[in-house]
Structures are given as structure tokens and as C-alpha cells.
Amino acid sequence: MKLTDEMKDTLSIIGGGGSVVHLTTCNADGKCNTVAERFIGVFKEEYIVIADMFAQKTRVNIFENPISVITIAHPVKGRTWAFRGPTTILQEGLPPDYEFQGARAEEVLEEWGNWAEKEPPSEVPPDIKPPRLVQRGVIIMKVDECYSFNPDEAGKKVL
């Protein structure tokens, strides 16, 4: 499912604090975990990518249950969406031809495997900047569905 230009722009804000999304995953027993993520982007118009730096519970949950939800909210601008779809973690060492939902790991890692090149740590607001940035891989979601949670259309499927 292709993201709209407005969605891609909102998910790709770099600098000045950028966008923050919340990634929610659930384990096999249904216990949820939500984390705020700052290093996000769009790959090939239908995937959302997030730098995997600290995602211990997220990693376990994705391996037990690959369906996750990413939410983003800019209520003043009416940009409030929940994206849902299969999710995995891509990391160095995968076979070059490994694919996840049509995305080749090699291409994803080539473009997004070193987030510090795209968003130097100086762009990260000091209140959320970790002492040391160490990226272990890329969390990637193939967007299958998207819902609005604007007050006038809460729960409406928009993709």
C-alpha cells in the first residue's frame, strides 16, 4: 500500500526535532510494548523504516508476532495516523538476496543502515539524545493498512 505524499513528508522530517512515532508490538501472549522512535523514514513509498538501537522488547515481540502498529500525531496539522502491517528487523549478515515483503535487505541496509549519515547526532534534541548512538539494524514495516485518529474521522481507514 503506497503512502500518500503528506504521510511520507510527515514521516521524513529531519532536523529541528523531527518527527517522533510510537511503535507498538505484542508478544505471542498479547502483552504489548510501545516505544517512542525518533530515527524514522520511508523506503520505496510503502515501507516505514526505523533505526534499531535499543529495541530489546520490540525485537522479541516482532519475532513472536510480526504485526505491529506505528502511530504519528501532529494534531494541529491534522496529521494523525496509525499504520499497521508486518514488521521485521533487517541487519548486516543477511544473505544479499534476502527479502521481506518485497523489500531486499541489501537495498534497505544500503540506504538506511547508517542513520548517523542521514541524521547526524547533532540533529537529535539533547533531551532524547542517547550518550552513544549504536545502530544494530533497521526495523521495517510493510504498510498494509492506515487509519486516521483525527477527532472528526477517528478509526476511518484511509489506506
C-alpha positions as a Markdown table, in Angstrom:
| # | Residue | x | y | z |
|---|---|---|---|---|
| 1 | Met | 0.0 | 0.0 | 0.0 |
| 2 | Lys | 1.6 | 3.3 | -1.1 |
| 3 | Leu | 1.8 | 6.1 | 1.4 |
| 4 | Thr | 0.5 | 9.5 | 0.4 |
| 5 | Asp | 2.9 | 12.4 | -0.2 |
| 6 | Glu | 1.6 | 14.0 | 3.0 |
| 7 | Met | 2.3 | 10.9 | 5.0 |
| 8 | Lys | 5.8 | 10.5 | 3.5 |
| 9 | Asp | 6.6 | 14.1 | 4.2 |
| 10 | Thr | 5.4 | 13.9 | 7.8 |
| 11 | Leu | 7.4 | 10.7 | 8.4 |
| 12 | Ser | 10.6 | 12.1 | 6.8 |
| 13 | Ile | 11.1 | 15.4 | 8.8 |
| 14 | Ile | 14.8 | 15.7 | 9.5 |
| 15 | Gly | 16.3 | 18.3 | 11.9 |
| 16 | Gly | 14.6 | 20.7 | 14.2 |
| 17 | Gly | 13.4 | 17.9 | 16.4 |
| 18 | Gly | 11.9 | 16.0 | 13.5 |
| 19 | Ser | 9.0 | 13.5 | 13.9 |
| 20 | Val | 8.5 | 11.1 | 16.7 |
| 21 | Val | 6.5 | 7.9 | 16.1 |
| 22 | His | 5.3 | 5.3 | 18.6 |
| 23 | Leu | 5.9 | 1.7 | 17.6 |
| 24 | Thr | 3.6 | -0.8 | 19.3 |
| 25 | Thr | 4.4 | -4.6 | 19.2 |
| 26 | Cys | 2.8 | -7.5 | 21.0 |
| 27 | Asn | 4.3 | -10.8 | 22.1 |
| 28 | Ala | 2.7 | -14.2 | 21.4 |
| 29 | Asp | 0.6 | -13.8 | 24.6 |
| 30 | Gly | -0.7 | -10.4 | 23.6 |
| 31 | Lys | 1.4 | -8.3 | 26.0 |
| 32 | Cys | 2.1 | -5.0 | 24.3 |
| 33 | Asn | 5.2 | -2.8 | 24.3 |
| 34 | Thr | 5.2 | 0.8 | 22.9 |
| 35 | Val | 8.4 | 2.8 | 22.3 |
| 36 | Ala | 8.9 | 6.3 | 21.0 |
| 37 | Glu | 11.2 | 6.3 | 18.0 |
| 38 | Arg | 13.0 | 9.3 | 16.5 |
| 39 | Phe | 15.0 | 7.9 | 13.6 |
| 40 | Ile | 12.3 | 7.1 | 11.1 |
| 41 | Gly | 11.9 | 7.3 | 7.3 |
| 42 | Val | 10.1 | 5.9 | 4.3 |
| 43 | Phe | 11.5 | 3.3 | 1.9 |
| 44 | Lys | 10.0 | 2.8 | -1.6 |
| 45 | Glu | 6.7 | 4.5 | -0.7 |
| 46 | Glu | 5.2 | 1.5 | 1.1 |
| 47 | Tyr | 7.6 | 0.8 | 3.9 |
| 48 | Ile | 8.3 | 2.6 | 7.1 |
| 49 | Val | 11.8 | 2.2 | 8.5 |
| 50 | Ile | 13.2 | 2.8 | 12.0 |
| 51 | Ala | 16.7 | 2.6 | 13.3 |
| 52 | Asp | 17.1 | -0.4 | 15.7 |
| 53 | Met | 19.2 | 1.0 | 18.5 |
| 54 | Phe | 17.6 | 0.0 | 21.8 |
| 55 | Ala | 14.7 | -2.3 | 20.8 |
| 56 | Gln | 15.1 | -5.3 | 23.1 |
| 57 | Lys | 11.4 | -6.0 | 23.9 |
| 58 | Thr | 10.5 | -4.8 | 20.4 |
| 59 | Arg | 12.9 | -7.4 | 18.9 |
| 60 | Val | 11.5 | -10.2 | 21.0 |
| 61 | Asn | 7.9 | -9.2 | 20.2 |
| 62 | Ile | 8.5 | -8.9 | 16.4 |
| 63 | Phe | 10.0 | -12.4 | 16.3 |
| 64 | Glu | 6.9 | -13.8 | 18.2 |
| 65 | Asn | 4.3 | -11.7 | 16.4 |
| 66 | Pro | 5.3 | -9.8 | 13.3 |
| 67 | Ile | 2.2 | -7.5 | 13.1 |
| 68 | Ser | 2.8 | -4.0 | 14.6 |
| 69 | Val | 1.4 | -0.5 | 14.6 |
| 70 | Ile | 3.2 | 2.8 | 14.1 |
| 71 | Thr | 1.4 | 5.9 | 15.2 |
| 72 | Ile | 2.2 | 9.5 | 14.5 |
| 73 | Ala | 0.4 | 12.6 | 15.6 |
| 74 | His | 0.6 | 16.2 | 14.5 |
| 75 | Pro | -2.9 | 17.2 | 15.6 |
| 76 | Val | -2.6 | 20.9 | 14.8 |
| 77 | Lys | -1.8 | 20.0 | 11.2 |
| 78 | Gly | -4.4 | 17.1 | 11.1 |
| 79 | Arg | -1.7 | 14.5 | 10.6 |
| 80 | Thr | -2.7 | 11.7 | 12.9 |
| 81 | Trp | -2.4 | 8.2 | 11.6 |
| 82 | Ala | -2.0 | 4.6 | 12.7 |
| 83 | Phe | -0.1 | 2.4 | 10.2 |
| 84 | Arg | -0.4 | -1.4 | 10.6 |
| 85 | Gly | 1.5 | -4.2 | 8.9 |
| 86 | Pro | 4.0 | -7.0 | 9.0 |
| 87 | Thr | 7.3 | -5.9 | 10.6 |
| 88 | Thr | 10.8 | -7.4 | 10.9 |
| 89 | Ile | 14.3 | -6.3 | 11.7 |
| 90 | Leu | 17.0 | -6.3 | 9.0 |
| 91 | Gln | 20.6 | -6.4 | 10.0 |
| 92 | Glu | 24.1 | -6.9 | 8.4 |
| 93 | Gly | 24.9 | -10.5 | 7.7 |
| 94 | Leu | 21.7 | -11.4 | 6.0 |
| 95 | Pro | 22.1 | -13.0 | 2.6 |
| 96 | Pro | 22.2 | -10.3 | -0.1 |
| 97 | Asp | 19.1 | -11.6 | -1.8 |
| 98 | Tyr | 17.0 | -11.8 | 1.5 |
| 99 | Glu | 13.6 | -10.2 | 1.0 |
| 100 | Phe | 11.0 | -9.1 | 3.5 |
| 101 | Gln | 7.6 | -8.4 | 1.9 |
| 102 | Gly | 9.2 | -7.4 | -1.4 |
| 103 | Ala | 12.0 | -5.3 | 0.1 |
| 104 | Arg | 15.5 | -6.5 | -0.4 |
| 105 | Ala | 17.6 | -6.4 | 2.8 |
| 106 | Glu | 20.7 | -5.3 | 0.9 |
| 107 | Glu | 18.9 | -2.2 | -0.6 |
| 108 | Val | 17.3 | -1.2 | 2.7 |
| 109 | Leu | 20.6 | -1.5 | 4.6 |
| 110 | Glu | 22.5 | 0.3 | 1.9 |
| 111 | Glu | 20.1 | 3.3 | 2.2 |
| 112 | Trp | 19.2 | 3.2 | 5.9 |
| 113 | Gly | 21.9 | 1.0 | 7.6 |
| 114 | Asn | 23.9 | 4.0 | 8.9 |
| 115 | Trp | 21.4 | 6.6 | 10.2 |
| 116 | Ala | 24.1 | 8.9 | 11.5 |
| 117 | Glu | 24.9 | 9.8 | 7.9 |
| 118 | Lys | 21.3 | 10.9 | 7.3 |
| 119 | Glu | 20.7 | 12.5 | 10.6 |
| 120 | Pro | 23.9 | 13.4 | 12.4 |
| 121 | Pro | 23.6 | 13.1 | 16.2 |
| 122 | Ser | 23.8 | 16.9 | 16.4 |
| 123 | Glu | 20.3 | 16.9 | 14.9 |
| 124 | Val | 18.9 | 14.9 | 17.8 |
| 125 | Pro | 17.3 | 17.1 | 20.5 |
| 126 | Pro | 19.5 | 17.0 | 23.7 |
| 127 | Asp | 16.7 | 15.7 | 25.9 |
| 128 | Ile | 16.4 | 12.5 | 23.9 |
| 129 | Lys | 19.9 | 12.1 | 22.7 |
| 130 | Pro | 21.5 | 8.8 | 23.9 |
| 131 | Pro | 25.1 | 9.0 | 25.2 |
| 132 | Arg | 26.3 | 6.9 | 22.3 |
| 133 | Leu | 24.4 | 6.1 | 19.1 |
| 134 | Val | 24.9 | 2.4 | 18.0 |
| 135 | Gln | 22.6 | 1.2 | 15.3 |
| 136 | Arg | 22.1 | -2.6 | 15.2 |
| 137 | Gly | 19.8 | -2.8 | 12.2 |
| 138 | Val | 16.7 | -1.5 | 10.6 |
| 139 | Ile | 13.1 | -2.1 | 11.8 |
| 140 | Ile | 10.9 | -2.3 | 8.6 |
| 141 | Met | 7.2 | -2.3 | 8.3 |
| 142 | Lys | 5.3 | -3.0 | 5.1 |
| 143 | Val | 2.2 | -0.8 | 5.5 |
| 144 | Asp | -0.9 | -2.9 | 4.8 |
| 145 | Glu | -3.4 | -0.5 | 6.4 |
| 146 | Cys | -3.6 | 3.0 | 7.7 |
| 147 | Tyr | -6.3 | 4.6 | 10.0 |
| 148 | Ser | -6.9 | 8.2 | 10.9 |
| 149 | Phe | -7.4 | 9.2 | 14.5 |
| 150 | Asn | -8.4 | 12.8 | 13.9 |
| 151 | Pro | -11.4 | 13.6 | 16.0 |
| 152 | Asp | -13.8 | 14.0 | 13.0 |
| 153 | Glu | -12.8 | 10.7 | 11.4 |
| 154 | Ala | -11.4 | 8.5 | 14.3 |
| 155 | Gly | -11.0 | 4.9 | 13.2 |
| 156 | Lys | -11.6 | 5.7 | 9.5 |
| 157 | Lys | -9.5 | 3.5 | 7.2 |
| 158 | Val | -7.6 | 5.9 | 4.9 |
| 159 | Leu | -5.3 | 3.4 | 3.1 |
